[in-house]
Amino acid sequence: MKRWLMVVPLAMFLLVAVFLYRGLYLDPAELPSAMIGKPFPAFSLPTVQGDKTLTQADLLGKPALVNVWGTWCISCRVEHPVLNKLAEKGVVIYGINYKDDNAAALKWLAEFHNPYQLDIRDEDGNLGLNLGVYGAPETFFIDAKGVIRDKYVGVIDEVVWREQLAAKYQALVDEAKP
């Protein structure tokens, strides 16, 4: 009986060691999203400019990137020039200004330009919560029907766009063609 008592701690240690060892090879940038394959969550929020209320119906009709950003987000400042270039090339981008001061967001967009065809103000973070947002920047890919097809966590720079994301966006555009 005493031998079994000595083996139990060793077995538990080995089990924990296997889980920890496996964790060394996981990519921390790959945060799974339960929203993939589901419709964009229902919302009714004002624009950053405040002159209109937007709903999920406003996101329908064409594939788009939905970029979660904030003026408090240092990484968003790095990403923003790339989003401007993508918008100039015709990539449809909607923005969600997440847990931010609206006056700061207006100043940001005036100073750094606005790549967003729609700019949703999510001051209390409820839309972000419904999307499962961990922070900013995060970017969702939606199809023309408003279904979330993919998610990217982190800064979209030119290399990330070219090597990882452009083909995904183009596939959604091609799928939407009649």
GUKOLFI-973463 format. One record per atom (N, C-alpha, C, O, CB): residue in one letter; x, y, z. Coordinates in pm, whole numbers, padded with zeros to 5 digits, always signed. Atoms other than C-alpha are relative to their C-alpha. Glycine has a CB too. Example, Ala and Ser with C-alpha at 12.3 -4.5 7.8 and 13.67 -1.06 7.14 Angstrom:
2
a+00089-00119+00000 a+01230-00450+00780 a+00090+00120+00000 a+00194+00118+00066 a-00099+00003+00125 s-00082-00119-00006 s+01367-00106+00714 s-00077+00109+00073 s-00026+00220+00090 s+00041+00046-00142 
! end
This chain:
178
m+00082-00120+00000 m+00000+00000+00000 m+00086+00126+00000 m+00052+00224-00066 m-00093+00000+00120 k-00086-00118-00007 k+00283+00240+00082 k+00066+00029-00134 k+00093+00145-00165 k+00107-00020+00108 r-00062-00020+00131 r+00438+00185-00263 r-00093+00083-00090 r-00046+00172-00162 r+00032-00135-00067 w+00096-00074+00082 w+00119+00314-00432 w-00004+00147+00042 w-00020+00236-00043 w-00139-00062+00011 l+00000-00137-00047 l+00127+00623-00217 l+00122+00077-00050 l+00116+00198-00070 l-00004+00003+00152 m-00121-00064+00052 m+00479+00694-00339 m-00010+00022-00151 m+00051+00116-00203 m+00123-00084+00033 v+00012-00009+00145 v+00383+00643-00707 v-00098+00112-00041 v-00078+00174-00145 v-00047-00135-00058 v+00102-00101+00034 v+00082+00881-00703 v+00061+00139-00020 v+00031+00202-00121 v-00107+00006+00110 p-00059-00133+00025 p+00285+01203-00658 p+00087+00001-00126 p+00088+00100-00199 p+00083+00044+00120 l-00083+00007+00119 l+00527+01091-00928 l-00087+00003-00126 l-00055+00074-00222 l+00087-00127+00002 a+00091+00003+00115 a+00241+01017-01170 a-00063+00138-00022 a-00075+00182-00136 a-00111-00106+00021 m+00058-00135+00013 m+00081+01356-01099 m+00104+00097-00053 m+00072+00181-00138 m-00055+00049+00135 f-00107-00087+00049 f+00413+01531-01153 f+00023-00021-00149 f+00036+00077-00223 f+00130-00026+00078 l-00022+00030+00142 l+00462+01356-01489 l-00115+00053-00085 l-00092+00104-00195 l+00016-00151-00020 l+00116-00050+00072 l+00110+01448-01599 l+00007+00152-00017 l-00016+00204-00126 l-00130-00040+00073 v-00014-00146+00006 v+00163+01816-01515 v+00116+00038-00092 v+00104+00133-00169 v+00023+00058+00141 a-00117-00028+00085 a+00505+01809-01685 a-00035-00013-00147 a+00011+00066-00229 a+00116-00094+00035 v+00041+00019+00140 v+00349+01676-02007 v-00083+00120-00047 v-00060+00170-00157 v-00081-00131-00016 f+00082-00116+00037 f+00090+01959-02011 f+00086+00126-00015 f+00068+00202-00109 f-00110+00023+00104 l-00086-00117+00008 l+00353+02223-01943 l+00092-00007-00122 l+00113+00094-00190 l+00084+00014+00127 y-00086+00017+00116 y+00585+02081-02210 y-00077+00028-00128 y-00025+00093-00219 y+00059-00143-00003 r+00084-00024+00118 r+00301+02085-02466 r-00026+00150-00018 r-00029+00200-00130 r-00134-00076+00012 g+00025-00144+00005 g+00232+02449-02379 g+00114+00080-00059 g+00092+00190-00109 g-00029+00050+00137 l-00115-00070+00058 l+00581+02546-02491 l-00011+00015-00151 l+00050+00104-00209 l+00128-00074+00034 y+00010+00001+00145 y+00481+02474-02850 y-00130+00059-00054 y-00157+00050-00173 y+00014-00140-00050 l+00123-00066+00044 l+00149+02660-02862 l+00031+00143-00037 l+00116+00207+00024 l-00107-00006+00110 d-00018-00138+00045 d+00129+02992-03044 d-00091+00091+00081 d-00213+00080+00069 d-00028+00013-00152 p+00086-00086-00082 p+00008+03260-02800 p-00080+00100-00082 p-00178+00156-00033 p+00083+00075+00101 a+00075-00091+00086 a-00108+03475-03094 a-00128-00064-00053 a-00218+00006-00098 a+00086+00047-00116 e+00119+00069+00047 e-00363+03210-03188 e-00101-00013+00113 e-00101-00110+00188 e+00036-00138-00056 l+00105+00004-00100 l-00653+03294-02964 l-00127-00045-00069 l-00180+00028-00153 l-00018+00140+00069 p+00119+00049+00068 p-00951+03084-03068 p-00120+00090+00027 p-00131+00151+00134 p-00030-00144+00044 s+00120-00081-00017 s-01278+03262-03121 s-00122-00087-00020 s-00135-00158-00120 s-00002+00119-00099 a+00126+00074+00011 a-01615+03105-03055 a-00093+00064-00102 a-00196+00006-00137 a-00069-00008+00137 m+00087-00073+00092 m-01760+03361-03297 m+00021-00040-00147 m-00060-00003-00231 m+00023+00147+00016 i-00025+00040+00138 i-01609+03208-03613 i-00118-00084-00049 i-00158-00181+00014 i+00134-00079-00012 g+00113+00072+00058 g-01894+03094-03836 g-00135+00049+00050 g-00239-00002+00007 g+00012-00145+00029 k+00126-00052-00055 k-02155+03292-03643 k-00025+00142-00052 k+00070+00212-00089 k+00002-00001+00155 p+00030-00137+00043 p-02336+03613-03740 p+00061+00102+00096 p+00075+00077+00216 p-00152+00021-00010 f-00049-00109-00083 f-02192+03939-03615 f-00106+00030+00105 f-00224+00034+00072 f+00033+00127-00085 p+00100-00021-00106 p-02359+04013-03278 p-00087+00124-00024 p-00044+00222-00085 p+00070+00014+00135 a+00092-00113+00009 a-02659+04241-03262 a+00053+00116+00084 a+00104+00096+00194 a-00142-00040+00046 f-00039-00120-00074 f-02581+04598-03158 f-00075+00119-00056 f-00125+00115-00168 f+00152+00024-00008 s+00054-00128+00042 s-02717+04950-03179 s+00082+00106+00071 s+00058+00136+00188 s-00155+00014+00032 l-00095-00093-00059 l-02442+05204-03120 l+00021+00120-00091 l+00003+00111-00212 l+00134-00071+00027 p-00025-00119+00081 p-02358+05556-03232 p+00134-00010-00074 p+00221-00090-00039 p-00002+00126+00088 t-00128-00012+00068 t-02082+05640-03476 t+00092+00086+00086 t+00046+00155+00177 t-00016+00061-00143 v-00095-00085-00072 v-01768+05805-03346 v-00036+00146-00023 v-00025+00228+00068 v+00146-00029-00046 q+00042-00138+00028 q-01889+06122-03520 q-00132+00034+00068 q-00167+00151+00083 q-00013+00022-00150 g+00120-00020-00080 g-02216+06073-03330 g-00123+00044-00075 g-00224+00074-00012 g+00028+00097+00102 d+00115-00050+00074 d-02449+06172-03612 d-00096-00109-00046 d-00198-00080-00108 d+00047+00078-00119 k+00082+00110+00047 k-02596+05826-03675 k+00014-00117+00097 k+00117-00133+00163 k+00040-00042-00144 t-00006+00125-00076 t-02680+05502-03494 t+00016-00114-00098 t-00057-00122-00198 t-00127-00019+00090 l-00028+00114+00087 l-02541+05186-03650 l-00050-00129+00066 l-00054-00141+00188 l+00151-00010-00030 t+00037+00134-00046 t-02666+04827-03622 t+00077-00102-00083 t+00146-00066-00179 t-00156-00024-00010 q-00069+00103+00076 q-02533+04495-03745 q-00048-00003-00145 q+00025-00050-00232 q-00020-00137+00065 a+00050-00005+00138 a-02752+04544-04057 a+00086+00091-00088 a+00095+00070-00209 a-00146+00047-00003 d-00087-00090+00076 d-02516+04826-04160 d+00127-00068-00048 d+00196-00016-00136 d+00036+00121+00084 l-00121+00072+00038 l-02235+04570-04190 l-00023-00097-00116 l+00072-00157-00166 l+00054-00077+00120 l+00034+00097+00104 l-02415+04362-04452 l+00025+00056-00140 l+00026+00178-00160 l-00146-00043+00012 g-00008-00041+00140 g-02361+04369-04827 g+00134-00023-00065 g+00140-00053-00184 g-00033+00142-00012 k-00132+00025+00058 k-01987+04333-04876 k+00094-00052+00107 k+00081-00019+00225 k+00057+00129-00064 p-00099+00048-00096 p-01699+04151-04714 p+00080+00116+00057 p+00102+00216-00011 p+00095-00102-00066 a-00072-00110-00064 a-01506+04363-04469 a+00087-00050+00114 a+00070-00161+00165 a-00098+00105+00052 l-00075+00018-00123 l-01250+04379-04196 l-00069+00085+00105 l-00110+00197+00077 l+00152+00041-00016 v+00054-00078-00111 v-01387+04490-03859 v+00113+00011+00101 v+00148-00086+00169 v-00130-00067+00063 n-00119-00023-00079 n-01098+04644-03670 n-00035+00063+00135 n-00098+00169+00140 n+00098+00090-00076 v+00022-00051-00136 v-01114+04693-03291 v+00123+00081+00037 v+00235+00030+00034 v-00025-00117+00103 w-00111-00090-00028 w-00901+04991-03191 w-00034+00095+00113 w-00150+00107+00154 w+00038+00078-00126 g+00019-00102-00103 g-00852+05256-02924 g+00117+00095+00000 g+00229+00058-00036 g-00016-00065+00138 t-00108-00098-00005 t-00652+05572-02880 t+00100-00033+00109 t+00214+00013+00105 t-00056+00141+00021 w-00086+00043-00111 w-00508+05418-02562 w+00092-00114-00041 w+00181-00152+00035 w-00086-00042+00120 c-00071+00119+00047 c-00365+05130-02769 c+00123+00041-00081 c+00110+00093-00192 c-00093-00089-00084 i-00125-00037+00068 i+00000+05184-02864 i+00014-00080-00130 i+00058-00024-00231 i+00121-00025+00091 s-00010+00084+00120 s-00011+04893-03113 s-00093+00050-00111 s-00062+00035-00229 s-00033-00146+00034 c+00093-00053+00099 c-00310+05055-03286 c+00063+00116-00077 c+00035+00136-00196 c-00131+00044+00067 r-00069-00112+00065 r-00095+05359-03362 r+00097-00054-00106 r+00114+00008-00211 r+00076+00086+00105 v-00090+00063+00095 v+00155+05129-03535 v-00078-00055-00120 v-00033-00046-00234 v+00081-00113+00068 e+00082+00064+00102 e-00120+04954-03731 e-00073+00100-00090 e-00096+00071-00208 e-00101-00090+00067 h+00089-00094+00068 h-00317+05263-03837 h+00046+00042-00139 h-00036+00046-00231 h-00017+00122+00085 p-00041-00037+00136 p-00101+05374-04134 p-00022-00112-00102 p-00052-00085-00218 p+00146+00039+00001 v+00023+00113+00091 v-00131+05025-04284 v-00148-00009-00034 v-00184-00036-00149 v+00050-00134+00065 l+00144+00001+00026 l-00510+05037-04246 l-00037+00110-00099 l-00121+00090-00186 l-00079+00017+00132 n+00025-00109+00096 n-00510+05372-04427 n+00039-00042-00142 n-00034-00015-00237 n+00077+00127+00041 k-00044+00046+00132 k-00312+05218-04716 k-00095-00105-00056 k-00128-00103-00175 k+00142-00057+00008 l+00093+00103+00046 l-00545+04919-04732 l-00132+00062-00046 l-00188+00022-00148 l-00026-00102+00111 a+00125-00067+00036 a-00851+05146-04738 a+00016+00072-00135 a-00076+00072-00216 a-00042+00100+00110 e-00025-00067+00128 e-00693+05346-05023 e-00001-00098-00116 e-00035-00061-00229 e+00134+00074+00004 k-00002+00104+00104 k-00656+05019-05217 k-00137-00066-00017 k-00152-00156-00100 k+00104-00105+00033 g+00135+00053+00016 g-01028+04944-05173 g-00042-00104+00101 g-00153-00158+00090 g-00013-00056-00133 v+00039+00094-00103 v-01025+04714-04872 v-00106+00066+00089 v-00085+00177+00139 v+00123-00048+00084 v+00108-00054-00083 v-01350+04767-04680 v+00035-00027+00146 v+00054-00141+00187 v-00139-00065-00039 i-00035+00013-00141 i-01273+04835-04315 i-00102+00076+00083 i-00130+00193+00059 i+00144+00053+00027 y+00087-00063-00099 y-01518+04905-04034 y+00078+00004+00130 y+00152-00090+00162 y-00137-00076+00016 g-00072-00013-00126 g-01384+05029-03703 g-00093-00007+00120 g-00206+00041+00116 g+00077+00129+00002 i+00068-00003-00129 i-01494+04966-03347 i+00094+00069+00097 i+00196+00013+00136 i-00040-00144+00050 n-00079-00073-00098 n-01356+05229-03113 n-00039-00053+00137 n-00148-00026+00187 n-00021+00155-00011 y+00028+00085-00115 y-01331+05016-02801 y+00043+00064+00131 y+00160+00098+00150 y+00068-00133-00016 k-00025-00052-00135 k-01360+05148-02443 k+00087+00124-00002 k+00193+00128+00060 k+00067-00108+00086 d-00082-00118+00025 d-01237+05490-02541 d-00081+00128+00025 d-00204+00126+00028 d+00055-00002-00143 d+00059-00133-00010 d-01306+05858-02490 d-00029+00049-00142 d+00061+00051-00225 d+00095+00099+00076 n+00037-00036+00136 n-01495+05981-02795 n+00074+00124-00051 n+00107+00131-00169 n-00149+00023-00008 a-00074-00119+00043 a-01322+06320-02803 a+00141-00039-00045 a+00193+00015-00143 a+00007+00104+00115 a-00133+00048+00038 a-00986+06141-02815 a-00006-00074-00133 a+00084-00061-00216 a+00059-00092+00109 a+00016+00074+00126 a-01114+05916-03095 a-00018+00096-00117 a+00040+00075-00224 a-00120-00095+00008 l+00019-00100+00105 l-01230+06216-03299 l+00132+00068-00035 l+00164+00088-00152 l-00103+00104+00042 k-00130-00063+00022 k-00891+06382-03254 k+00094-00095-00075 k+00162-00054-00169 k+00064+00041+00135 w-00083+00102+00065 w-00712+06058-03352 w-00032-00009-00150 w+00058-00004-00234 w-00021-00138+00068 l+00040+00015+00140 l-00914+06019-03674 l+00030+00124-00082 l+00062+00114-00201 l-00147-00034-00008 a-00034-00124+00070 a-00862+06384-03765 a+00151+00008-00025 a+00194+00052-00132 a-00048+00123+00080 e-00146-00010+00010 e-00488+06360-03703 e+00062-00109-00088 e+00152-00081-00167 e+00061-00006+00138 f-00063+00114+00069 f-00412+06014-03845 f-00081-00050-00119 f-00043-00149-00182 f+00021-00113+00098 h+00091+00035+00111 h-00693+05993-04107 h-00088-00118+00039 h-00057-00196+00129 h+00081-00034-00127 n+00102+00098-00035 n-00994+05767-04104 n-00012-00107-00109 n-00066-00079-00216 n-00136+00069+00022 p+00011+00106+00101 p-00966+05433-04289 p-00134-00074+00005 p-00159-00163-00076 p+00112-00100+00019 y+00121+00077-00026 y-01308+05319-04163 y-00119+00053-00079 y-00149+00172-00074 y-00032+00002+00148 q+00122-00040+00069 q-01616+05324-04383 q-00114+00019+00099 q-00203+00102+00079 q-00039-00104-00106 l+00091-00019-00114 l-01816+05285-04062 l+00086+00001+00125 l+00181-00077+00135 l-00111-00112+00007 d-00078-00007-00124 d-01683+05380-03720 d-00094-00006+00120 d-00162+00091+00153 d+00087+00130+00004 i+00093+00030-00108 i-01871+05229-03429 i+00062+00041+00133 i+00178+00010+00161 i-00038-00151+00002 r-00047-00043-00132 r-01840+05383-03082 r-00049-00100+00106 r-00169-00109+00132 r-00050+00144+00032 d+00032+00101-00102 d-01828+05109-02815 d+00065+00042+00132 d+00156-00024+00182 d+00050-00143-00044 e-00061-00057-00120 e-01751+05319-02508 e-00005-00093+00121 e+00090-00099+00199 e-00067+00130+00035 d+00010+00086-00117 d-01877+05068-02253 d+00055-00140-00023 d+00067-00219+00071 d-00144-00010+00043 g-00063+00127+00031 g-01724+04768-02432 g-00094-00118-00016 g-00047-00231-00025 g+00096-00032+00105 n+00095+00112+00012 n-02044+04561-02464 n+00013-00074-00132 n+00008-00197-00135 n-00142+00051+00016 l-00017+00067+00128 l-01998+04493-02835 l+00129-00081+00000 l+00132-00195-00046 l+00000+00103-00116 g-00126+00073-00012 g-01637+04398-02771 g-00014-00126+00083 g+00041-00231+00050 g+00107+00089+00060 l+00025+00116-00085 l-01750+04166-02494 l-00075-00109-00076 l-00041-00227-00067 l-00080+00041+00126 n+00077+00096+00079 n-02005+04002-02725 n+00083-00065-00109 n+00054-00178-00150 n-00120+00069-00061 l-00089+00055+00102 l-01730+03952-02983 l+00111-00087+00061 l+00179-00161-00010 l+00062+00112-00081 g-00108+00073-00064 g-01494+03801-02727 g+00134+00068-00014 g+00238+00002-00018 g+00008-00139-00057 v-00123-00077+00018 v-01239+04078-02766 v+00085-00009+00127 v+00035+00008+00238 v-00032+00149-00034 y-00096+00005-00110 y-00929+04038-02548 y+00064+00136+00022 y+00103+00170+00134 y+00107-00105-00026 g-00066-00131-00005 g-00788+04382-02626 g+00003+00058-00140 g-00078+00022-00225 g+00144-00011+00057 a-00012-00060+00133 a-00682+04588-02921 a+00147+00001-00038 a+00233+00009+00049 a-00060+00146-00003 p+00093+00018+00111 p-00599+04562-03198 p-00038-00146-00022 p+00042-00237-00004 p+00060+00057-00127 e+00051+00127+00047 e-00811+04272-03307 e-00082+00029-00125 e-00149+00131-00133 e-00086-00074+00109 t+00070-00022+00126 t-00956+04233-03654 t-00079-00125-00038 t-00025-00236-00040 t+00100+00037-00112 f+00089+00107+00042 f-01251+04021-03762 f-00023+00012-00151 f-00033+00122-00204 f-00134+00006+00078 f+00035+00004+00141 f-01318+03915-04120 f-00146-00042-00008 f-00183-00148+00044 f+00093-00099-00080 i+00140+00037+00016 i-01687+03918-04209 i-00032-00012-00148 i+00024+00060-00231 i-00094+00104+00068 d+00040+00015+00140 d-01849+03801-04529 d-00116+00096-00029 d-00158+00171+00058 d-00042-00148-00030 a+00105-00093+00042 a-02119+03986-04723 a-00130-00018+00076 a-00213+00073+00080 a-00026-00016-00148 k+00121+00027-00078 k-02389+03824-04507 k+00018+00036+00147 k-00074+00017+00227 k-00039-00146-00013 g-00026-00040-00138 g-02228+03951-04186 g+00042-00114+00090 g+00035-00102+00213 g-00121+00062+00056 v-00047+00114-00079 v-02094+03613-04075 v+00150+00017+00024 v+00226+00047-00069 v-00030-00137-00073 i-00142-00010-00034 i-01760+03621-03893 i+00070-00124-00054 i+00036-00236-00017 i+00021+00014+00155 r-00068+00112+00064 r-01525+03406-04097 r+00140-00024+00055 r+00192-00135+00044 r+00008+00024-00147 d-00135+00017-00056 d-01189+03467-03927 d+00028+00116+00095 d-00047+00213+00102 d+00107-00007-00114 k-00039-00103-00098 k-01012+03671-03662 k+00152+00004+00004 k+00219-00100+00000 k-00061-00029+00142 y-00144-00016-00016 y-00662+03812-03632 y+00024+00088+00122 y-00033+00197+00134 y+00066+00062-00129 v-00034-00075-00120 v-00519+03929-03300 v+00140+00055-00018 v+00234-00020-00043 v-00011-00089+00128 g-00131-00062+00011 g-00235+04178-03314 g+00004+00105-00109 g-00096+00135-00174 g+00106-00105-00027 v-00021-00107+00096 v-00092+04446-03537 v+00001-00056-00142 v+00071-00153-00171 v+00132+00075+00029 i-00006+00032+00141 i-00163+04419-03907 i+00102+00095-00062 i+00077+00214-00078 i-00141+00012-00071 d-00099-00081+00072 d+00154+04540-04074 d+00002-00051-00144 d-00076-00140-00180 d+00143-00010+00067 e+00001+00037+00142 e+00241+04509-04442 e+00037-00146-00023 e-00018-00210-00112 e+00097+00089-00077 v-00040+00140+00015 v+00410+04169-04400 v-00114-00092+00041 v-00143-00189-00029 v+00127-00029+00085 v+00113+00082-00046 v+00120+04023-04200 v-00111+00003-00104 v-00170-00101-00136 v-00053+00051+00137 w+00104-00011+00101 w-00125+04155-04458 w+00035-00085-00123 w-00046-00166-00169 w-00021+00147-00041 r-00042+00069+00123 r+00071+04021-04755 r+00008-00152+00019 r-00040-00227-00065 r+00135+00054-00046 e-00027+00142-00017 e+00165+03682-04608 e-00112-00079+00066 e-00121-00200+00047 e+00123-00016+00081 q+00102+00075-00075 q-00135+03594-04390 q-00144+00040-00029 q-00232-00046-00031 q+00025+00017+00145 l+00139-00046-00001 l-00442+03808-04441 l-00059+00038-00136 l-00179+00025-00155 l-00011+00116+00089 a+00052-00046+00130 a-00471+03938-04800 a-00077-00110-00072 a-00183-00084-00128 a+00114+00049-00088 a+00067+00110+00069 a-00562+03597-04940 a-00135-00033+00065 a-00231-00066-00004 a+00089-00125+00000 k+00127+00027-00070 k-00831+03547-04673 k-00105+00104-00039 k-00220+00071-00064 k+00022+00000+00153 y+00092-00106+00038 y-00986+03884-04754 y-00043-00017-00146 y-00161-00006-00179 y+00065+00139+00022 q+00032+00015+00142 q-00965+03823-05129 q-00095-00117-00023 q-00183-00110-00109 q+00129-00020-00081 a+00091+00114+00012 a-01135+03485-05088 a-00144+00041+00035 a-00239-00003-00030 a+00046-00116+00093 l+00134-00049-00035 l-01429+03659-04918 l-00057+00089-00110 l-00176+00082-00141 l+00004+00078+00132 v+00044-00085+00111 v-01444+03917-05199 v-00043-00086-00119 v-00147-00063-00179 v+00113+00098-00041 d+00032+00087+00114 d-01436+03644-05465 d-00129-00078+00026 d-00209-00098-00065 d+00116-00097-00028 e+00121+00076-00037 e-01704+03446-05281 e-00126+00087-00014 e-00234+00035-00044 e+00011-00052+00145 a+00115-00091+00004 a-01932+03753-05278 a-00039+00037-00144 a-00148+00089-00167 a+00030+00126+00079 k+00031-00036+00140 k-01912+03801-05658 k-00110-00091-00053 k-00113-00210-00023 k+00127-00012-00089 p+00110+00081+00055 p-02224+03687-05846 p+00047-00102-00102 p-00034-00177-00156 p-00103+00090-00064 
! end
